[in-house]
Amino acid sequence: MMQNKRYTLLLARNVVLGGLAWGFDATVIGAELKPCQGPAKVEVRQAEGRYFLCVNGQPFYIKGAGLASGSQEMLAEHGGNSFRTWGTGNGRQGGQQVLDRARTNGLYVAMGLAIGRERNGFDYNDKAAVARQFEQVRAQVLRYKDHPALLLWIIGNELNLSARNPNVWNAVNELSKMIHQVDPNHPTTTPLAGLSKDCVRELKTRAPDLDLLSIQMYADLLNLPRHLQEAGWEGPYIVTEWGATGHWEVGKTDWGAPLENDSTTKAEFYRKRFEAAIRSDQTQCLGSYVFLWGHKQERTPTWYGMFLESGEETATVDVLHYLWNGAWPANRSPRLQGAWLDRKTAQENVHLKPGQTYTARVLASDPDRDPLTYAWEVMEESADLKEGGDFESTPRCLPALIKDPKQSEIALQAPTKPGAYRLFAYVFDGQGHAAHANIPFYVDGPAGGASKIASQ
């Protein structure tokens, strides 16, 4: 397949910017880049006391995002050079389409190889099941190993989460050895949920064939340097998930609803965490994949996604653009100064009476002085609570409770049914950007007070 001009230019830019993050001479990196018809040769190298990735002989620092159904094109336009997946397909496209589209957009793919997780019922003591899985993964590797957009293989995802059987790491090692036998061009890794000394010891003992470690942390990312030291990991690593403060890391209301940060607060956390824990490590860290370039329902429809379901970018995209390019995008997302329901913030345990009317308002501004529009909605509190990012159904929306939801200040009629709900506020700039906040509230029953909702 002929390589198009846009791919060559985008890839040249992404490799050059990747090299700049490490202090390499951009003119050398750009000058030696050649269109690649076969597989890229990707290596983990060490020089002058630090590790780095090389792609076709050139240093490559990962400026990436976790991406399933999100826009590859927008990732490239914002300065990203790679994305990771959690399987060879994304639910809408197969692996070949994902890789072909990445090549068109000048992006490299850290391709996920989905394997069984103990918390979902897979038994790594079942030799027959492990053997079947091995052959399935081998077929996937053989299918995609020679694609020019492939960067590396990610074996499984958070296999240590709610797991006790160490044989999983033996299986990971066998898969890594198989990959290196059939595909000598691409490194292997496996992502851990958090980082512990015990898990690192098991990996060193049972999965020494892996080329590097992958780590996934959210608010705890600020403590990554300490975790690395305590765990005794001195080799190369990638942060394969990081982003919003996790729903398990935040405070809760008196009825147990987790408190989500608004989009402006999230963006500032993204910047601080990247600068403190990722960019600061020029010795072992090979780059990162922010979570999530797109949107998904996980506790709420807005918690982890950097985009709204309707496609608007939020301030977290602005921050990644700045971190990847050293300059802010030409037009930026609205900023929130606060949101209130019945004159209370989300942290103040908002209790309402059934059927009564209350005032809610959101205060926002726009860096570019774009005129702002507004939208509001009420949802039931999510009851479909999963672990580790597994699929959750979106809570039911209750559209008839808000009078004139296109204003910055609204009248909300509380539901008549007692229970837990959330009020969502959205602010749009008309330029493809948005801000969001939500306030959990509880409609009290006749006796007052709130029942604890299911564990978050």
N, C-alpha and C positions, 0 to 999 in steps of 0.2 A: 504494500500500500504506500503510495507516494506521501511524503510528509508535506503538510501545507505550511505556508509561510507564517501564518499566525501562530502555529504551534512552535515553530523554531524561535520566533521572537519572544514568545511568552516563556518558553523554557530557558532561553538564554538569560532573560531578565531574572527568572526565579533562581537559577543557579548563581548568578552574580550577586543577588541580594542575600542568598544563603551564605555565600562566601564572605560578604561584608560583615555579617553578624559575627564571624570568627576572626575578622581582621585580615583576611587574605586579600591579595592584590586582585581587584575586580577585573582589571584589564587582561590579566593572564587567564583568569577563569573564563571570561567571555570569549577571548580569542580562540581558545582551543575547543570550544563546544562544537560538535558536529552532529548533524541529524543521525539518529540511531534507528536502523532498520531492524536489527535483531534485539535480543534482550540487553538491558542495561547491566553493566558490571558494577555491582554495589558491594562495597567492602567497609568494614569497621577497621579503622587504622588508629595507631597511636604514634604520636610524635611529640617530642619536647614536653613529655609529661601530661599530654592531654589526648583524649579520644575524639575522633570525628568520623563522619560518614564520607565516603568518596563514591561518586557516581561517574562512571567512565573516566576515572582518574582525577576528577575534580572535587574539591571539598563541597559538601552539601549540608547545610543546616536546615533542619525541618521547621518550617513555618506552616503548620498544618491545622486541620480541623477534623473532628469526627463528622462524617457526612453519610447519610443514608439517602433520603429523597431530596435533600437540599440542593441548591444550585452550585454546580461546579464552576459555571461561568462567573458568578459573582465572587466566588472564592478566589479565582485567578485575578479578577479585576481589582480586588482589595489587597493583592500582594501575597496571598498564600501560594505555596509551591507544592503542597502535598495534602492528601486526605487519607484517613483510615476508614476501613469498613469493619463490620462485625461478622461478615460472611462474604462469600464470593459474589453474591448478588445483593440487591438492596430491597427486594420485595416487589419492585416494579421492573427492574432490568436485570438481566443475567450478567455474569462476570465479564463476558466479552464486550457487552455494550458499555458497562461501567468503565472498563479499561480503554476502550476506543474513544469514548467521550473525554476521558482524562487526557489522552494523548492529544486530542484536538485542542484542549484547553491548556496544554503545557503543564500538566500536573502529574506528579508521581503518586502511586497508590500503595499504601501499606495495607495489603489485602488480608482480611480476616479469614481464618479457617475455623468455622464453628464446630466445636466438639462438645460432647456431653458434660453436664455439670452435675455434681453430686447433689446439690440442692434441688435439682429438677428430677432426681431419681436415677441418674446414671450410676452404675455400679462398676467401679474400676477393679473389682475383684472378679468380675465376669469376663474371663479371657476371650470367650467367643464374641461378646459385644465389643470388646476393645479391638479385636482383630477385624471385625466388620467396619468399625469406625476408621481404622488404619487404612483400609482399602478405599473407603470413600474419600478420605482426605488425599490419598495418593492420586486418585483419579483427578481431583480438582487441581492439584499441583501440576500434574502433567498437562492439563488442559491450558493453563494460563502462564506457565513458567517462562515462556519465551516472548511475552508481550513487552514491547519497549517501555510502557508506562508503569510496569511493576517495580516497586522499590524494595519491599521486604515482605516477609510472611509473619502474620500475627496468629499464633496458635492458641485458640480458645480466648476466653475473656473472664477475668476474675474467678479463676478456677479455685481459688482459696476461700472464696466467700461462702460462709456457712458450710464448710467442708472439713472432713477429718481424715479421709483416706489418703495417705501420702502416695499411694500407687498412681494417682493422677499424674504426678511428676515423672514417673517412669514412662508412662504413656506419652507424655509431652516430649521426653527425650528421644523415644523411638521415632516419633514423627519428625523431630528435628533432624535426626540422623538420616531418615529416608529422604527428606527434602534436600539435604546437602549431597546425597548420592545422585539424585536425579536432576538437581538444579544447583550447580555450583556458583551461580551468579547472584543469589539473593540471601541476605541474612535471615535468621529466625529469632523470634522473641515470644514471650508470653506475658500478658498484663496481670499485675497483682492489684487487688483491692487493698490499698494501704501498703505498708511495708513493716515487716516485723523480723526480728532476728531469727526466730524459729523458721519462718517461711524461707528466708534467704538461705539458711543452713540446709533445708531440704532441697532447694533448687541446686545449690552448689554440689550436693551429694548425688542427687537423683537425676538432674537434668543438666549436666555439664556441657552438653553439645550446643546449647543455646548460645547465640552470638552476643546477645545483650539482654538486659532486663527492661521491662516496661512497668511503669508505676502509675496508679490512678488515685488521685487525691483531690479534694475540693477545698474546704476551708483549711483543712490540715496541711495543705500544700506549703503554707508558710513555715511549717516545721520540717519540711523535707530534708534540709541539710542535717538536722539533728537525727532524723530517722535513718538516713544513710550511714551516718557515723555509728549509731547504736547497733544497726543491723550488720555492720561490717562489710557493706558493699562498696568495693573500690573500683569496680569495672564500669563500662559504659551503660547508659540507660536513656530511655525516652519517657517523657510523661505523656501517656497515651489517652488520658482523660483528665481534664481539670476545668474549672469554671465556676458556676454559681455555688454558693454555700449550700451544702446538701440538706435535704429535708430532715435528716437525722442529726444535723449539727446546729439547728436553730432553736430558739425558744418556742414555747407553745402557749396557747390560750388556756384558760382555766378548765376548758372542756376538752383539751388535747389537740387542737388544730395547730399544725406547724405554721410559723410566721415567715412568709416569703418576703425577701427584699424586693423593693421596687427596681425598675430597670436602670435608673440612674445610680442607685447604690450598688447594684451588681456590677455595673461598668467600672466603677472605681475599685471594687474588690478585684476584678479581673486584672486591672493594671498593676495594682500593688502586688498581687500574688505572682504574676509573671516576672516582674522586675526583681522581686525578692528571692524567688526560688528557682526560676528557670534561666532567665538571662544571666543571673549572677554566677551560675556554675559553668565556667568555661573549661572545665577539666574533664568532667564525666558526661555531662548532658549533651545529647545529640540533637535536641530540639523537642517539639511537643505538638500535640493535637488537642485543641480546645474543644470542649463539648458544650453545645451541639450546634453545628452549622445547619440550621433548619428549625423544626419545631416538633414537639411531642407532648403527649399527656403523661405526666409523671407527678403525681400529687395534685398538680394544677396544669392547665394548658400552657402556662407561661414560665414555669419554674426553670427549666434547663435550656429551652430553645433560645437562640439568638435572633430569631425571626418570629413574627406572629404567623398564625396559620394562614392569614390573608396575604402574607408575603412581605410585609414591611420589615425593614431592618430596625434593630433597637440600638441603644448606645453601646452595647457590648461589641457590635460590629465596628463602630467608630473606633473603639479602643484597640481592637486587633489591627485595624488598618494603621493606626498610629504606631503600634508596637512593631509591625512588620515593615513599615515604610519610613518611619521617622518623621511623618507629617500627618496631620489630620485630613480626613476626606473633605472635598470641596463643600459638601452640604452635610450637616450633622443632625442627629436625632434630637427631639425635644427633651428638655430636662424637667424633672419633677421636683417641686419644693415640698410637696406633702399631699396627703389624701386623708379625709376625715368622714366618718359616719356618726351622726348624732354627736358631733363635736369631739369625737374620740378617734385616735389613731388605732391601727391594727394591734398595737401592743397594749392597749388599754381594756381588753376583754369586753367587747361590745355585746351587750345583751339587749334585745328588743322584745316588745310585747306583740303578740299575734295580731295582725291586721292593722296596726297603727302606722301612721305615716311619719317618716323621719327625713331629715335633710342630709345629703351627702355632697361633698365637693372635692375637687382636685385642683391643685395650683401648679401650673407649668409655665415654662418659657421656652423660647426657641433661639439657639445661638445665631441663626441666620435671619431672625425676625420674620420667619415665614408665618402666615396666618394659621392658627391652630383650630382643629375641629376635635370633637369628643364623641365617645361612645361608652355606654355602660351596660353591664349585664349581671344578673344574679344566677349563680349556680348552686346546686346542692353540694355540700362538702363531699369530696370523693370517698367512696366506700370500697372501691376496688383497689386495694393497696397491695402492691407486689414488692419484690426485692430485686436489687441488682439491675434495675432498668427494664424488667420484663414488662410486656404489654399491659397497659391499664386502659379501661374504657373511660371515655370522657363523661363527667357528671352531667346530669340533666340540667338544662338551662330553663329559667322561669322568666319569660319575656314580658309578662303582663304587669309586673310589679313596679316598673319605672315610668314615670311620666316625663315625656320629652327627654330621652336619653342622649340627645346630641348637644347638651349644654355642659358647662363646667360645674354647674351646681344643679342637683336634681332632687326630686321628691321620691322617696322610696317607700312603698307600702310593704311592711314586713309580711312574710308568708303567714298564713293562718295555721299551718302545721308546725308544731314545735320541733326543733332540731337545729343542726349545724348547716350553715350556708356560707357563701363568699360573695362579696360584691367586687366586681372587676371594673376598673376605670382604664380607658385607653385614650391616648392623645396622639393625633396625627398632624403632620406638617404639610401634607399634600405633595411631598417630594419623595415618597417611598420610605419614610421613616416614622417611627412611633415610639411612644413611651407607655409604660403600663405599671399599675399597682393594684393590689387587691387587699381587702379587709375581711377577715373572717368575722362572722357574727352568729350569735345563737338566739333563736327565738324560744323564749322560756315557755314552759307549760303553765297550767293553772297554779301549780304550787311554787313556781319560780325555780331558779337554779338550772343547772345544765348537767346532762348526763355525759360521762366521758365517752368520746367516740373511740372507734377501734384504734389499735396501736398504729402509730405512724411510722 
